[in-house]
Amino acid sequence: MTIEQRHPSPPPDTASPPGPGTVAPGDGSAPLLRNQDFQALWSSRFLAGLGKESGEVAYPLLMLTLAGSAAEAGFVGAAQVATTMVAAVLGGSLADRVNRRAVLLVCDLGRLLLLVAFAGTLIGGHATVPVVVAVAVMSSALMGVSNPVAMAAIKQLVPPAQMADAAAQNQIRFFTTTTLGPPVAGFLFSLGRAYPFLAEAVLYLVSGALTLRIRRPMQARLDGAERMSLHGAVRGFALLARDPILRPMLAWIVCFNLAFTQTGAFLALIATADDRGASHFVVGLTVSLAGTGGLVGALAAGVVVRQVRPSAIFLFTAWSAPVCALALLVAPGVLSLGLIVGFVFAAVPSVNAVFYSYVATSVPDRYQGRALGAVTFMALLSQPVGIVAVGLLFDLAGPILVFLMMAVVSALAALLTLGPTMRDLPRPEEIARR
């Protein structure tokens, strides 16, 4: 690798020392489940993610109710993704310069207050399309800032030998929330428009409380005060561009997300199910089936990344996507659509676990936040285009053209996996030893 691996000592007086049962990050002998600090962070991000995933269904349902247009719902989703992209770069820069715990707490509190106020607006009957867009964008900004901060903290809470296991457990968290969030949101929305957002606010309250339980420092000692600057903020992009492994992997991810972004796929499922007369609960269940596929893949990711070559993982994921997109063209009913998308999502956790293990083992802690912010930005770069395209194509020609577009784009993206680097990827632990 071109990036030197360093292990700075933790800063003094930034957190309490490890207590009984708390595993120090340098000790890989104890099981990851006994690492109380990592599990507290994991649980906090689980609840925050559950709130975010419920919003992935609640906002489109609300937009379809207020505006009756899949295109407008798609524009809201695109605005959320674009906001998350920019906020992730800021969050990554903050993660390397300020107290990571404080940033997480401020973001959770901000979303709590925002959603309580929004729920009050819905209850009072004063919600309009501009208000929904504003709330969705502000919530996405806070999520975008907090994500790279939380991810950067993992390097300080987990020993290198358990980094792949931690990445796999994070995939379980993500896809569990993807599975649980949509049906819960659909059920709550059927009770009243404000209920999904009130429930989301409560989740952020508990998430913040769990963050306070993390006792170890969440970042390494900073090598002197580094001022915020544009050059420093974009340092993560330079690290990714110079890395011979992360660069081609991320190029494929950007192109893959143009076709199978989560928000875009969910919008296609929601709009298709709504067009076929499905109830709100069935809409949520269909999206949940897609998330279930991801959850199954996440549960297996720990074994997969240890037993299967990284190149095989990427090749399988890349080439199964266009095949599944073609299957969506002929699938009957509504629930079958969720099952097919779920098959694609089942392969994604192993890809993510391998990729984030590469980032954790290759990039020093002082650049972790900026590298992860750049990863988030690049991974989301193509998603607004894909989301808007789903909405526009659906309004113009219905689901057939949408699914055909997904098949063509994902097939073109898969061509990027045929290069020599992607066909002969080393294992993440081999990178850590270099």
Secondary structure, DSSP 8 states (H G I E B T S, - for coil): --S--------TTSS----TT---TT--SS-GGG-HHHHHHHHHHHHHHHHHHHHHHHHHHHHHHHT--HHHHHHHHHHHHHHHHHHHHHHHHHHTTS-HHHHHHHHHHHHHHHHHHHHHHHHTT---HHHHHHHHHHHHHHHHHHHHHHHHHHHHHS-GGGHHHHHHHHHHHHHHHHHHHHHHHHHHHHH-TTHHHHHHHHHHHHHHHHHTT--S-SS---SS-----HHHHTHHHHHHHH-TTHHHHHHHHHHHHHHH-HHHHHHHHHHHHHHTT--HHHHHHHHHHHHHHHHHHHHHHHHHHHHS-HHHHHHHHHHHHHHHHHHHHH--SSHHHHHHHHHHHHHHHHHHHHHHHHHHHHS-HHHHHHHHHHHHHHHHTTHHHHHHHHHHHHHHH-HHHHHHHHHHHHHHHHGGGGSHHHHS---HHHHHT-
